[in-house]
Amino acid sequence: MKYPKFTKCIRWFFGSRGQSLDAVLACSLAVALLAGCSAATRLQSTYGNKYRYSYSMVAPARSDSLLFRDERLIIQFRFDDAAVGLQIQNISPFDLRVLRTGASLGIGGLYSAVRPLGNFYDTTLAAQHGPLIPPLGVSRDVLIPVNNVYVEGDRWREMDLFPTMDFNSPSRRDSILALVSTNVDIILPMEFGAEEKTYRFTFAVDSVRSISWSEDRFPAWFPRGPGTPRINPSTNDQLTAAILVAGFLGFSAYMLTAKKNPPTE
């Protein structure tokens, strides 16, 4: 095995003690892997199995990529365990504004007002509209049920849209797997110039699968709470329409980064 120059001092240090650098490196790698496995094992022993939901849009049009377009806008959605990311491109000749104070998110028929990106971590819950989007402009947002974000001690926490841990309970596991075909509705009133139009998007849970705790990561688009580790994952699907501008396409090219703490359910 060849080593970079910066390993010379390490090789000298261990070599002077009659040890093989190859063996030390191999041992270090094994320790790191065992530490990762140990952490995942502890999570599984405490929280049970971790689950990931997959969605498709079923209305106002069918879309496996969660993409919708009409003569006024192009909108793309992304689901995380706790929140829904979205990106809107205004293709109308008028300024567009999302009337967030009238927006709602429904899970299995139970509707809630939402926290958008601007006041995701805000104890005052002050209502606000979205930014003005000029023709061909693009805006990104994140929606979560208004009561699903809360302060616990000195940390912000987010509740999942659906349960994602079975706590080693067979009955809880069965209830999670039975959520296939459950609907999620997002209602977004919008203003195009002086005209208002309300969009209703309906999504269905296509599948629920068990994942390894090591796969539990949060997406780059998920907002960061003050001093709070993020706790929610996402999918890796790609935006599919060549009709989108480069900035819009960039929305789906996010990277999965740091591992998360177990989510609150």
C-alpha positions as CSV (number, residue, x, y, z in Angstrom):
1,M,0.0,0.0,0.0
2,K,1.3,3.5,-0.9
3,Y,0.8,6.4,1.6
4,P,0.6,10.1,1.1
5,K,3.5,12.2,2.3
6,F,1.5,13.5,5.3
7,T,1.5,9.9,6.7
8,K,5.3,9.7,7.1
9,C,5.2,11.0,10.6
10,I,2.5,8.5,11.5
11,R,4.5,5.7,10.0
12,W,7.6,6.8,11.9
13,F,5.6,7.0,15.1
14,F,4.2,3.5,14.9
15,G,7.1,2.1,13.0
16,S,9.4,3.1,15.8
17,R,7.3,1.0,18.1
18,G,7.6,-2.0,15.8
19,Q,4.0,-1.8,14.6
20,S,2.7,-2.0,11.0
21,L,0.9,1.1,9.8
22,D,-1.3,-1.1,7.6
23,A,-2.4,-3.0,10.7
24,V,-3.0,0.2,12.6
25,L,-5.1,1.7,9.8
26,A,-7.1,-1.5,9.4
27,C,-7.7,-1.6,13.2
28,S,-8.8,2.1,13.2
29,L,-11.2,1.4,10.3
30,A,-12.6,-1.6,12.1
31,V,-13.1,0.5,15.3
32,A,-14.9,3.2,13.4
33,L,-17.2,0.7,11.7
34,L,-17.9,-1.0,15.0
35,A,-18.7,2.4,16.6
36,G,-21.2,3.1,13.8
37,C,-22.8,-0.3,14.1
38,S,-23.0,0.1,17.8
39,A,-24.8,3.5,17.5
40,A,-27.2,2.0,15.0
41,T,-27.8,-1.0,17.3
42,R,-28.5,1.3,20.3
43,L,-31.0,3.3,18.2
44,Q,-32.7,0.1,17.1
45,S,-32.8,-1.3,20.6
46,T,-34.4,1.9,21.9
47,Y,-36.6,3.1,19.1
48,G,-37.1,-0.1,17.1
49,N,-37.1,-0.1,13.3
50,K,-37.0,3.1,11.3
51,Y,-39.4,3.5,8.3
52,R,-39.4,5.6,5.1
53,Y,-42.5,6.7,3.2
54,S,-42.7,7.1,-0.5
55,Y,-45.3,9.4,-2.1
56,S,-46.8,10.2,-5.5
57,M,-49.1,13.1,-6.5
58,V,-52.6,12.0,-7.4
59,A,-54.3,15.4,-7.9
60,P,-54.7,17.7,-9.7
61,A,-52.6,15.5,-11.9
62,R,-50.8,12.2,-11.5
63,S,-47.1,12.6,-11.0
64,D,-44.5,10.2,-9.5
65,S,-42.0,13.1,-9.4
66,L,-44.4,15.3,-7.4
67,L,-44.3,17.9,-10.2
68,F,-47.3,20.0,-11.4
69,R,-47.5,22.6,-14.2
70,D,-50.3,24.7,-15.6
71,E,-50.4,28.0,-17.5
72,R,-49.5,29.9,-14.4
73,L,-46.9,28.0,-12.5
74,I,-44.5,25.1,-12.1
75,I,-44.4,23.6,-8.6
76,Q,-42.3,20.7,-7.3
77,F,-42.7,19.0,-3.9
78,R,-40.3,17.0,-1.7
79,F,-41.4,15.1,1.4
80,D,-39.3,14.7,4.5
81,D,-40.4,12.8,7.6
82,A,-41.7,16.0,9.3
83,A,-42.1,18.6,6.5
84,V,-42.8,19.2,2.9
85,G,-40.4,21.2,0.7
86,L,-41.6,23.0,-2.3
87,Q,-40.4,25.2,-5.1
88,I,-42.5,27.4,-7.3
89,Q,-41.7,29.0,-10.6
90,N,-44.0,31.8,-11.8
91,I,-44.6,31.4,-15.5
92,S,-47.6,33.8,-15.6
93,P,-47.3,37.4,-16.8
94,F,-48.3,38.6,-13.3
95,D,-46.6,38.8,-10.0
96,L,-47.3,35.7,-7.8
97,R,-47.7,35.5,-4.1
98,V,-48.6,32.5,-1.9
99,L,-51.2,33.5,0.7
100,R,-49.7,31.5,3.5
101,T,-52.2,32.6,6.1
102,G,-54.8,30.5,4.2
103,A,-52.6,27.5,3.5
104,S,-53.2,24.2,5.2
105,L,-51.8,20.7,5.3
106,G,-54.2,17.7,5.7
107,I,-53.1,14.2,6.9
108,G,-55.7,11.5,6.5
109,G,-58.4,14.1,6.5
110,L,-57.2,16.1,9.5
111,Y,-56.2,19.6,8.5
112,S,-53.8,22.1,10.1
113,A,-52.5,25.5,9.5
114,V,-48.8,25.5,8.5
115,R,-45.5,27.1,9.5
116,P,-43.6,28.2,6.4
117,L,-39.9,28.7,6.1
118,G,-40.0,32.3,7.3
119,N,-41.4,31.4,10.8
120,F,-40.5,27.7,11.0
121,Y,-38.8,28.3,14.4
122,D,-40.9,31.1,15.8
123,T,-42.8,30.9,19.1
124,T,-45.0,33.9,18.2
125,L,-46.5,32.1,15.1
126,A,-47.0,35.5,13.4
127,A,-48.9,35.0,10.2
128,Q,-47.1,36.1,7.0
129,H,-47.6,35.8,3.3
130,G,-44.9,34.5,0.9
131,P,-42.5,36.7,-1.0
132,L,-43.6,38.4,-4.3
133,I,-42.5,36.2,-7.2
134,P,-42.1,38.1,-10.5
135,P,-42.8,36.5,-13.8
136,L,-40.2,33.7,-14.4
137,G,-39.1,34.1,-10.7
138,V,-38.5,31.1,-8.4
139,S,-39.2,30.7,-4.7
140,R,-38.6,27.9,-2.3
141,D,-40.5,27.1,0.9
142,V,-40.9,24.5,3.6
143,L,-44.3,23.6,5.2
144,I,-45.0,21.8,8.5
145,P,-48.2,21.5,10.6
146,V,-48.2,24.5,12.9
147,N,-48.2,22.5,16.1
148,N,-45.6,20.0,15.0
149,V,-42.7,22.3,15.9
150,Y,-42.1,23.0,19.6
151,V,-39.5,23.8,22.1
152,E,-38.3,21.1,24.4
153,G,-35.9,22.4,27.0
154,D,-33.4,24.4,25.1
155,R,-34.0,22.7,21.8
156,W,-36.5,22.8,19.0
157,R,-38.2,19.6,18.0
158,E,-40.3,18.5,15.0
159,M,-42.9,15.8,15.0
160,D,-43.1,13.5,12.0
161,L,-46.1,13.7,9.6
162,F,-46.5,9.9,10.0
163,P,-45.0,7.6,12.7
164,T,-41.5,6.4,11.6
165,M,-40.5,4.2,14.5
166,D,-42.2,1.1,15.8
167,F,-40.4,0.9,19.2
168,N,-40.1,-2.8,18.7
169,S,-43.9,-3.2,18.8
170,P,-45.4,-5.6,16.2
171,S,-48.8,-3.9,16.4
172,R,-47.2,-0.5,15.9
173,R,-45.2,-1.9,12.9
174,D,-48.4,-3.2,11.4
175,S,-50.2,0.1,11.9
176,I,-47.3,1.9,10.1
177,L,-47.3,-0.5,7.2
178,A,-51.1,-0.1,7.0
179,L,-50.7,3.6,6.1
180,V,-50.1,2.8,2.5
181,S,-52.7,4.7,0.4
182,T,-53.2,7.3,3.1
183,N,-53.6,10.8,1.6
184,V,-51.8,14.0,2.3
185,D,-53.4,17.3,1.1
186,I,-51.7,20.7,0.7
187,I,-54.0,23.7,0.1
188,L,-52.2,26.8,-1.2
189,P,-54.1,30.0,-2.0
190,M,-52.2,32.1,-4.5
191,E,-52.5,35.6,-5.9
192,F,-51.7,36.4,-9.5
193,G,-51.8,40.1,-9.8
194,A,-55.3,41.0,-8.6
195,E,-56.7,37.5,-9.1
196,E,-56.7,34.8,-6.4
197,K,-56.6,31.1,-7.2
198,T,-56.6,28.2,-4.6
199,Y,-54.6,25.1,-5.5
200,R,-55.2,21.8,-3.8
201,F,-52.6,19.1,-4.2
202,T,-53.2,15.5,-3.0
203,F,-50.5,13.0,-2.4
204,A,-50.8,9.3,-1.6
205,V,-48.4,7.1,0.4
206,D,-47.3,4.6,-2.2
207,S,-45.1,2.5,0.0
208,V,-43.6,2.2,3.5
209,R,-40.3,0.4,3.9
210,S,-37.9,-0.3,6.8
211,I,-34.5,1.4,6.5
212,S,-31.3,1.2,8.4
213,W,-30.7,3.8,11.0
214,S,-27.5,4.7,9.2
215,E,-29.7,5.8,6.3
216,D,-31.5,8.3,8.5
217,R,-30.2,11.7,7.3
218,F,-31.7,15.1,6.8
219,P,-31.9,17.0,3.5
220,A,-30.1,20.2,2.8
221,W,-33.4,22.1,2.3
222,F,-34.7,21.4,5.8
223,P,-34.4,24.5,8.0
224,R,-31.9,24.5,10.9
225,G,-33.3,25.4,14.3
226,P,-31.1,27.6,16.6
227,G,-28.7,25.2,18.2
228,T,-30.8,22.2,17.4
229,P,-29.6,19.1,15.6
230,R,-31.9,18.3,12.6
231,I,-33.9,15.2,12.8
232,N,-35.6,14.5,9.5
233,P,-34.7,12.7,6.2
234,S,-35.8,12.8,2.7
235,T,-35.6,11.0,-0.7
236,N,-33.1,11.3,-3.5
237,D,-35.5,11.5,-6.5
238,Q,-34.6,13.9,-9.3
239,L,-36.6,16.7,-10.9
240,T,-37.7,15.3,-14.3
241,A,-38.9,18.2,-16.5
242,A,-36.6,19.8,-19.0
243,I,-38.9,22.8,-18.9
244,L,-37.5,24.1,-15.7
245,V,-34.8,26.7,-15.5
246,A,-31.4,25.7,-14.1
247,G,-32.1,27.2,-10.7
248,F,-35.3,25.1,-10.4
249,L,-33.5,22.0,-11.4
250,G,-31.0,22.6,-8.7
251,F,-33.7,22.1,-6.0
252,S,-33.6,18.3,-6.4
253,A,-29.8,18.1,-6.5
254,Y,-29.5,18.5,-2.8
255,M,-26.9,16.5,-0.9
256,L,-27.7,14.3,2.1
257,T,-25.3,15.3,4.9
258,A,-25.1,14.8,8.6
259,K,-26.8,12.1,10.5
260,K,-29.8,13.0,12.6
261,N,-31.0,12.4,16.1
262,P,-34.1,10.1,16.4
263,P,-37.2,12.1,15.5
264,T,-40.1,12.8,17.9
265,E,-43.4,11.1,17.2
